[in-house]
Amino acid sequence: MVSVPAENTMADPFFKIFRVTAEDALKIEESPNDPHIHDFEELLIGAEGRIEHFIDYRSLEFHAPFVSFITRGKVHRIKPMSVEGKCDIWAIGFASDFIPGTTFQLYSYYHEHADIMIRDRECFDRMLKLTWLIDGEMKNRDPSMAVVRDLLKALLTMIEAESDKYGSEEKKYPKVHNTAFKNFLKILEENFRRPEGVSFYAEKLFMSSRNLNLLCQNILNQSVSELIETRRMTEAKNLLIYTDKSVSEIGFELGYNEKSYFTNVFKKAAGTTPTAFRDEMRKIIS
């Protein structure tokens, strides 16, 4: 979501909230709005209107009521649009450690899909009330970030509960699994460029490779190797679009010593070669 003038500005370096109206949506439509990356988590609560969301290198459209979650570091672009002259979308940005332990649940729900439609309007209205309460607190001369944190926790818990209703599997895990998976994601983020395998991550977590694989399969239905590859391919796409590095340079930077091997892995994951992907995505962005 691009920044727009709003009554509410950041009152804390770890948190912000603003509202996009029909007038704001028109301004965004008329201004440059390229795919971008931000270094915080972003939650969108769509009460009116619709969005065109470009994320994970595909574009999807969602009508209100909806909730979107964009994890830190993901390339995305939001185009808010009015429906029958109405648009009302709240954007909440917060640092990953604003609510410690939250990233695990959000990542598991929103892995490879950022947006969910809320079918229960009554439930959505309660989410909206919490959003209004957060905004109200932030408008105070000296807002209590403890209050904001608790309200955001309640909002995220409500979203998680609503997601459970429509998920194909129960996504409830013991706290120890939450901690282990969150630590795995942290270690992965620090090391995915290195040519390390499953045993490296398992040793860092004081787990067996088998147990780490079971943990990842239970949570995201992917093996550790698949998650490592997914993270590398996401970074490869970012580098192809936003740098002028050659395919060989990008492959080497991500631990692939041979261009042909990197090209084959990329084509299997993305359905096209790195060069063709770069050309196509730059056309879309421009």
PADRENVEX-842176 format. One record per residue: residue number from 1; x negated, y, z negated of N, C-alpha, C in turn. Coordinates in steps of 0.2 Angstrom, whole numbers. Example, Ala and Ser with C-alpha at 12.3 -4.5 7.8 and 13.67 -1.06 7.14 Angstrom:
<pts>
PT   n  n.xx  n.yy  n.zz ca.xx ca.yy ca.zz  c.xx  c.yy  c.zz
PT   1   -66   -28   -39   -62   -22   -39   -66   -16   -39
PT   2   -64   -11   -35   -68    -5   -36   -64     0   -39
</pts>
This chain:
<pts>
PT   n  n.xx  n.yy  n.zz ca.xx ca.yy ca.zz  c.xx  c.yy  c.zz
PT   1    -4    -6     0     0     0     0    -4     6     0
PT   2    -4    11     5    -8    17     5    -5    21    -1
PT   3   -10    26    -3    -8    31    -8    -3    36    -5
PT   4     2    38    -9     6    43    -7     7    47   -13
PT   5     9    54   -12    10    58   -18    16    55   -22
PT   6    15    55   -29    20    53   -33    20    57   -40
PT   7    25    56   -43    26    60   -50    21    57   -55
PT   8    20    50   -54    16    47   -59     9    45   -56
PT   9     4    47   -60    -3    46   -58    -6    42   -63
PT  10   -13    40   -61   -16    36   -66   -17    39   -73
PT  11   -15    36   -78   -17    39   -85   -22    34   -88
PT  12   -24    29   -85   -29    25   -88   -32    21   -82
PT  13   -39    20   -83   -43    18   -77   -41    11   -75
PT  14   -37     7   -79   -35     0   -78   -28    -1   -76
PT  15   -24     5   -75   -17     4   -73   -15    10   -69
PT  16   -10     9   -64    -7    15   -61     0    12   -59
PT  17     5    17   -58    11    15   -55    14    21   -51
PT  18    17    19   -45    20    24   -41    26    21   -37
PT  19    30    26   -35    36    24   -31    36    26   -24
PT  20    38    22   -20    39    24   -12    46    24   -11
PT  21    48    30    -9    55    32    -6    55    32     1
PT  22    61    33     4    62    33    11    58    38    14
PT  23    57    44    11    53    50    13    46    48    13
PT  24    44    44     8    37    42     8    35    37    13
PT  25    40    32    15    40    27    20    38    30    27
PT  26    42    36    28    41    39    34    34    42    35
PT  27    32    45    29    25    48    29    20    43    31
PT  28    21    37    28    16    31    29    16    29    36
PT  29    22    28    39    23    26    46    19    31    50
PT  30    19    37    49    16    42    53     9    44    52
PT  31     6    40    47    -1    41    45    -5    35    47
PT  32   -12    35    47   -16    29    48   -15    25    42
PT  33   -14    18    44   -12    13    39   -16     7    41
PT  34   -22     7    40   -26     1    42   -26    -4    37
PT  35   -27   -11    38   -28   -16    33   -34   -14    29
PT  36   -34   -15    22   -39   -13    18   -39   -18    12
PT  37   -44   -17     8   -46   -21     2   -46   -16    -4
PT  38   -43   -18   -10   -44   -15   -16   -46   -19   -21
PT  39   -49   -16   -26   -53   -20   -32   -49   -20   -38
PT  40   -42   -20   -37   -37   -21   -43   -32   -26   -40
PT  41   -28   -28   -45   -22   -32   -43   -16   -28   -42
PT  42   -12   -30   -37    -6   -25   -35     0   -29   -35
PT  43     5   -26   -39    12   -29   -39    17   -25   -36
PT  44    21   -27   -31    26   -23   -28    33   -26   -30
PT  45    37   -21   -32    44   -23   -33    49   -19   -28
PT  46    52   -23   -24    56   -20   -18    63   -20   -20
PT  47    66   -14   -22    73   -14   -23    77   -12   -17
PT  48    75    -8   -13    79    -6    -7    74    -6    -1
PT  49    76    -7     5    72    -7    11    69   -14    13
PT  50    64   -13    17    60   -19    19    53   -17    20
PT  51    48   -23    20    41   -22    21    39   -26    27
PT  52    34   -24    31    30   -28    35    24   -29    32
PT  53    22   -35    30    16   -36    26    11   -41    30
PT  54     5   -37    31     0   -41    35    -5   -43    29
PT  55    -5   -50    28   -10   -53    23   -11   -60    25
PT  56   -17   -62    23   -20   -69    25   -20   -69    33
PT  57   -21   -63    36   -22   -63    43   -15   -65    47
PT  58   -10   -64    44    -3   -65    48     2   -59    45
PT  59     7   -58    49    11   -53    48    18   -56    46
PT  60    21   -54    41    28   -56    39    32   -51    37
PT  61    39   -51    37    44   -46    35    48   -49    30
PT  62    49   -44    25    53   -46    19    58   -40    18
PT  63    64   -42    16    69   -38    14    70   -38     7
PT  64    72   -32     4    74   -32    -3    80   -36    -5
PT  65    80   -39   -11    75   -38   -16    69   -43   -16
PT  66    63   -41   -17    57   -45   -16    52   -43   -21
PT  67    47   -47   -22    42   -46   -26    35   -48   -22
PT  68    30   -44   -22    24   -46   -19    18   -45   -24
PT  69    14   -50   -23     8   -49   -27     2   -50   -23
PT  70    -3   -45   -23    -9   -45   -19   -15   -45   -23
PT  71   -18   -51   -23   -24   -52   -27   -30   -47   -25
PT  72   -34   -46   -30   -40   -41   -29   -44   -45   -24
PT  73   -46   -40   -19   -51   -43   -14   -48   -45    -7
PT  74   -41   -46    -7   -37   -48    -1   -37   -43     4
PT  75   -38   -44    10   -36   -39    16   -29   -39    17
PT  76   -26   -33    17   -19   -33    18   -17   -26    20
PT  77   -11   -25    23    -8   -19    25     0   -20    24
PT  78     3   -15    20    10   -14    19    13    -9    23
PT  79    18   -10    27    22    -5    30    29    -5    27
PT  80    30     0    23    37     0    20    42     4    25
PT  81    48     1    25    53     4    30    60     4    27
PT  82    63     9    29    70    10    26    75     6    30
PT  83    80     4    26    86     0    29    92     4    27
PT  84    96     6    32   102    11    32   100    17    28
PT  85    94    20    29    91    26    26    89    25    19
PT  86    88    19    16    86    18     9    80    14     9
PT  87    75    16     5    69    13     3    67    14    -4
PT  88    66     9    -8    64    10   -15    59     5   -17
PT  89    53     6   -17    48     1   -18    43     3   -23
PT  90    42     0   -29    38     1   -34    31    -2   -33
PT  91    26     1   -34    19    -2   -34    15    -1   -40
PT  92    13    -7   -43    10    -7   -49     3   -10   -48
PT  93    -2    -6   -49    -9    -8   -49   -13    -9   -56
PT  94   -16   -14   -57   -20   -15   -63   -26   -19   -62
PT  95   -31   -18   -66   -37   -22   -66   -36   -29   -69
PT  96   -40   -33   -66   -39   -40   -68   -39   -42   -75
PT  97   -43   -38   -79   -43   -39   -86   -39   -34   -90
PT  98   -34   -31   -87   -29   -27   -91   -25   -32   -95
PT  99   -23   -37   -92   -19   -43   -96   -23   -49   -95
PT 100   -28   -50  -100   -32   -56   -99   -28   -62   -98
PT 101   -31   -67   -94   -27   -73   -93   -22   -73   -88
PT 102   -20   -68   -85   -14   -67   -81   -16   -70   -74
PT 103   -22   -69   -72   -24   -70   -65   -23   -77   -63
PT 104   -24   -82   -68   -23   -89   -66   -16   -90   -63
PT 105   -11   -88   -67    -4   -89   -65    -2   -86   -59
PT 106    -5   -80   -58    -3   -76   -52    -6   -79   -46
PT 107   -13   -81   -47   -16   -84   -41   -13   -91   -39
PT 108   -11   -95   -44    -8  -101   -42    -1  -100   -39
PT 109     3   -95   -41     9   -94   -38     9   -91   -31
PT 110     4   -87   -30     3   -83   -24    -2   -85   -19
PT 111    -5   -91   -20   -11   -93   -16    -8   -94    -9
PT 112   -10   -91    -4    -8   -92     3    -1   -89     4
PT 113     2   -86    -1     9   -83     1    10   -77    -4
PT 114    10   -71    -2    10   -65    -7    17   -63    -9
PT 115    22   -65    -5    29   -62    -6    34   -67    -8
PT 116    38   -66   -12    44   -70   -13    50   -66   -13
PT 117    56   -69   -11    62   -66   -11    66   -68   -18
PT 118    69   -63   -21    72   -64   -27    80   -65   -26
PT 119    82   -71   -27    89   -73   -25    94   -71   -30
PT 120    92   -71   -36    96   -69   -42    96   -62   -43
PT 121   101   -58   -41   101   -51   -41   101   -48   -49
PT 122   104   -52   -53   105   -50   -60    98   -50   -63
PT 123    94   -56   -61    87   -56   -64    83   -51   -61
PT 124    84   -49   -54    80   -44   -51    81   -37   -55
PT 125    87   -36   -57    89   -30   -60    85   -29   -67
PT 126    85   -35   -70    81   -35   -76    73   -33   -75
PT 127    71   -36   -70    64   -34   -68    63   -26   -66
PT 128    68   -24   -63    68   -17   -61    69   -12   -67
PT 129    73   -15   -72    73   -11   -79    66   -11   -82
PT 130    63   -16   -82    56   -16   -85    51   -11   -81
PT 131    52   -11   -75    48    -7   -71    49     1   -73
PT 132    56     2   -73    58     9   -75    55    11   -82
PT 133    55     6   -87    52     7   -94    45     8   -93
PT 134    41     4   -89    34     6   -88    33    13   -86
PT 135    36    14   -80    36    21   -77    37    27   -83
PT 136    42    25   -87    44    30   -92    39    31   -97
PT 137    36    26   -99    30    26  -104    24    30  -101
PT 138    23    29   -94    17    32   -91    18    39   -90
PT 139    25    42   -90    26    49   -89    25    53   -96
PT 140    25    49  -101    23    52  -108    17    56  -107
PT 141    16    61  -111    10    65  -112     4    61  -114
PT 142     5    57  -119     0    52  -121     3    45  -121
PT 143     3    42  -115     6    35  -115     3    30  -119
PT 144     6    25  -122     3    20  -125     2    14  -120
PT 145    -4    13  -119    -6     7  -115    -4     1  -117
PT 146    -4     0  -124    -2    -6  -127     5    -8  -126
PT 147     9    -3  -126    16    -3  -124    17    -5  -116
PT 148    13    -2  -112    13    -3  -105    11   -10  -104
PT 149     6   -13  -107     3   -19  -106     8   -25  -108
PT 150    12   -23  -114    17   -28  -116    23   -28  -111
PT 151    25   -23  -108    30   -22  -103    28   -26   -97
PT 152    22   -25   -95    20   -28   -89    19   -36   -90
PT 153    17   -38   -96    17   -45   -98    24   -48   -97
PT 154    29   -44   -99    36   -47   -99    38   -47   -92
PT 155    37   -42   -88    38   -42   -81    35   -48   -77
PT 156    29   -49   -78    26   -55   -75    28   -62   -77
PT 157    30   -62   -84    33   -68   -86    40   -70   -83
PT 158    44   -64   -82    50   -65   -79    49   -67   -71
PT 159    44   -64   -68    43   -66   -61    41   -73   -61
PT 160    37   -75   -65    34   -82   -66    40   -87   -67
PT 161    45   -85   -71    51   -90   -73    55   -90   -66
PT 162    56   -85   -63    60   -85   -57    57   -89   -51
PT 163    50   -88   -51    47   -93   -46    48  -100   -47
PT 164    48  -102   -54    49  -109   -56    55  -112   -53
PT 165    60  -108   -52    67  -110   -50    67  -113   -43
PT 166    62  -110   -39    62  -111   -32    56  -115   -30
PT 167    52  -116   -34    46  -120   -33    47  -127   -32
PT 168    43  -131   -27    44  -138   -26    42  -142   -32
PT 169    37  -139   -36    34  -143   -41    34  -138   -48
PT 170    34  -141   -53    34  -137   -59    26  -135   -60
PT 171    25  -128   -61    19  -126   -62    17  -124   -69
PT 172    18  -128   -73    17  -127   -80    11  -131   -82
PT 173     6  -128   -85     0  -132   -86    -2  -130   -94
PT 174    -5  -135   -97    -8  -134  -104   -13  -128  -103
PT 175   -14  -124  -109   -18  -119  -109   -25  -120  -107
PT 176   -27  -126  -109   -34  -128  -108   -35  -128  -100
PT 177   -30  -130   -96   -30  -130   -89   -31  -123   -86
PT 178   -27  -119   -89   -27  -112   -87   -34  -109   -88
PT 179   -37  -110   -93   -44  -108   -95   -49  -111   -90
PT 180   -48  -117   -89   -53  -121   -85   -53  -118   -77
PT 181   -46  -118   -75   -45  -116   -68   -48  -108   -67
PT 182   -46  -104   -72   -48   -97   -72   -56   -96   -72
PT 183   -59  -101   -76   -66  -100   -76   -69  -103   -69
PT 184   -66  -108   -66   -68  -110   -60   -67  -105   -54
PT 185   -62  -101   -54   -61   -96   -49   -67   -91   -50
PT 186   -68   -89   -57   -74   -84   -58   -80   -87   -55
PT 187   -82   -93   -57   -88   -96   -54   -88   -96   -47
PT 188   -83   -98   -44   -82   -98   -37   -84   -91   -33
PT 189   -81   -86   -36   -81   -79   -34   -89   -77   -34
PT 190   -92   -80   -39   -99   -78   -40  -104   -82   -35
PT 191  -102   -88   -33  -106   -92   -30  -104   -95   -23
PT 192   -98   -93   -20   -96   -96   -14  -101   -95    -8
PT 193  -105   -90    -8  -110   -89    -2  -115   -94    -2
PT 194  -116   -97    -8  -122  -102    -9  -119  -109    -6
PT 195  -124  -113    -3  -122  -120    -1  -121  -125    -6
PT 196  -117  -124   -11  -116  -128   -17  -110  -132   -16
PT 197  -110  -138   -19  -105  -143   -18  -101  -144   -25
PT 198   -96  -149   -25   -92  -149   -31   -96  -150   -37
PT 199  -101  -154   -37  -105  -156   -43  -107  -150   -47
PT 200  -109  -145   -43  -112  -138   -45  -107  -135   -50
PT 201  -101  -134   -47   -95  -131   -51   -93  -135   -57
PT 202   -93  -142   -56   -91  -146   -61   -96  -146   -67
PT 203  -102  -145   -66  -108  -145   -71  -107  -138   -75
PT 204  -105  -133   -71  -105  -126   -74   -99  -126   -79
PT 205   -94  -130   -78   -88  -131   -82   -88  -136   -87
PT 206   -94  -140   -87   -95  -146   -91   -89  -151   -90
PT 207   -87  -152   -84   -82  -157   -82   -85  -162   -77
PT 208   -82  -167   -76   -84  -172   -71   -81  -169   -64
PT 209   -84  -171   -59   -82  -169   -52   -75  -171   -51
PT 210   -73  -177   -53   -67  -180   -53   -61  -176   -56
PT 211   -63  -174   -62   -58  -170   -66   -57  -163   -63
PT 212   -62  -160   -61   -61  -154   -58   -57  -154   -51
PT 213   -58  -160   -47   -54  -161   -42   -47  -162   -43
PT 214   -46  -166   -49   -39  -167   -51   -35  -160   -53
PT 215   -39  -156   -57   -37  -150   -59   -34  -145   -53
PT 216   -39  -145   -48   -37  -141   -42   -31  -144   -38
PT 217   -31  -150   -38   -26  -153   -34   -19  -152   -37
PT 218   -19  -153   -44   -13  -152   -48   -10  -145   -47
PT 219   -15  -140   -47   -13  -133   -47   -11  -130   -40
PT 220   -16  -132   -35   -15  -129   -28   -14  -134   -23
PT 221   -14  -140   -25   -14  -146   -20   -20  -145   -15
PT 222   -25  -143   -17   -32  -143   -13   -37  -146   -17
PT 223   -42  -149   -14   -48  -151   -17   -53  -145   -19
PT 224   -58  -146   -23   -63  -141   -24   -66  -139   -18
PT 225   -68  -144   -13   -71  -142    -7   -67  -138    -3
PT 226   -60  -140    -3   -56  -136     2   -55  -129    -1
PT 227   -55  -128    -8   -55  -121   -10   -61  -117    -9
PT 228   -67  -120    -9   -73  -117    -8   -73  -115     0
PT 229   -71  -119     4   -71  -118    11   -66  -112    12
PT 230   -60  -112     9   -55  -107    10   -58  -100     8
PT 231   -62  -100     2   -65   -94     0   -70   -91     5
PT 232   -74   -96     8   -79   -94    13   -76   -91    19
PT 233   -71   -95    21   -67   -93    28   -64   -86    27
PT 234   -61   -84    21   -58   -78    20   -64   -72    20
PT 235   -70   -74    17   -75   -69    18   -78   -68    25
PT 236   -78   -74    29   -80   -74    36   -75   -69    40
PT 237   -69   -70    39   -64   -66    42   -65   -58    41
PT 238   -66   -57    34   -68   -50    32   -74   -47    36
PT 239   -79   -51    36   -85   -49    39   -85   -48    46
PT 240   -81   -53    50   -80   -52    57   -76   -46    59
PT 241   -71   -44    55   -67   -38    56   -71   -31    54
PT 242   -74   -31    48   -76   -25    45   -84   -24    46
PT 243   -87   -28    49   -95   -27    50   -96   -29    58
PT 244  -102   -27    60  -104   -28    66  -110   -34    66
PT 245  -110   -37    61  -115   -43    60  -113   -48    66
PT 246  -118   -52    68  -117   -57    73  -114   -63    70
PT 247  -111   -68    74  -108   -74    71  -113   -78    67
PT 248  -119   -78    70  -125   -82    67  -126   -79    60
PT 249  -127   -72    60  -128   -69    53  -123   -70    48
PT 250  -117   -70    50  -111   -71    45  -112   -78    43
PT 251  -113   -83    47  -113   -90    46  -119   -91    41
PT 252  -124   -88    42  -130   -89    38  -129   -86    31
PT 253  -126   -80    31  -124   -77    24  -120   -81    20
PT 254  -116   -85    23  -111   -89    19  -113   -96    19
PT 255  -119   -98    20  -122  -104    18  -122  -109    24
PT 256  -121  -107    30  -121  -111    36  -127  -110    40
PT 257  -131  -115    40  -138  -113    44  -138  -114    51
PT 258  -132  -117    54  -132  -118    61  -126  -114    64
PT 259  -126  -110    69  -121  -106    72  -115  -111    74
PT 260  -117  -117    77  -112  -121    80  -108  -124    75
PT 261  -111  -126    69  -107  -129    63  -103  -124    60
PT 262  -105  -118    59  -101  -113    57   -95  -112    61
PT 263   -96  -111    68   -91  -110    73   -86  -116    73
PT 264   -88  -122    72   -83  -128    72   -79  -127    65
PT 265   -82  -126    60   -78  -125    53   -73  -120    54
PT 266   -75  -114    56   -71  -108    57   -65  -110    62
PT 267   -66  -113    67   -61  -115    72   -56  -120    69
PT 268   -58  -124    65   -54  -129    62   -49  -126    57
PT 269   -52  -121    53   -48  -117    48   -44  -112    51
PT 270   -46  -108    56   -42  -103    59   -39  -104    66
PT 271   -40  -109    69   -37  -111    75   -40  -107    81
PT 272   -46  -104    80   -49  -100    86   -56   -99    84
PT 273   -60   -97    88   -68   -96    87   -69   -90    83
PT 274   -74   -89    80   -76   -82    76   -75   -76    81
PT 275   -78   -77    87   -78   -71    92   -71   -70    94
PT 276   -67   -75    96   -60   -73    98   -56   -70    92
PT 277   -57   -73    86   -54   -70    80   -56   -63    80
PT 278   -62   -61    80   -64   -54    79   -61   -50    84
PT 279   -61   -52    91   -58   -48    96   -51   -47    95
PT 280   -47   -52    93   -40   -51    92   -38   -47    87
PT 281   -41   -48    81   -40   -44    75   -41   -37    76
PT 282   -47   -35    79   -48   -28    80   -43   -25    85
PT 283   -41   -29    89   -35   -26    94   -29   -24    89
PT 284   -27   -29    85   -22   -28    81   -23   -22    76
PT 285   -28   -21    73   -30   -16    68   -30    -9    72
PT 286   -33    -9    78   -33    -3    81   -27     0    84
</pts>
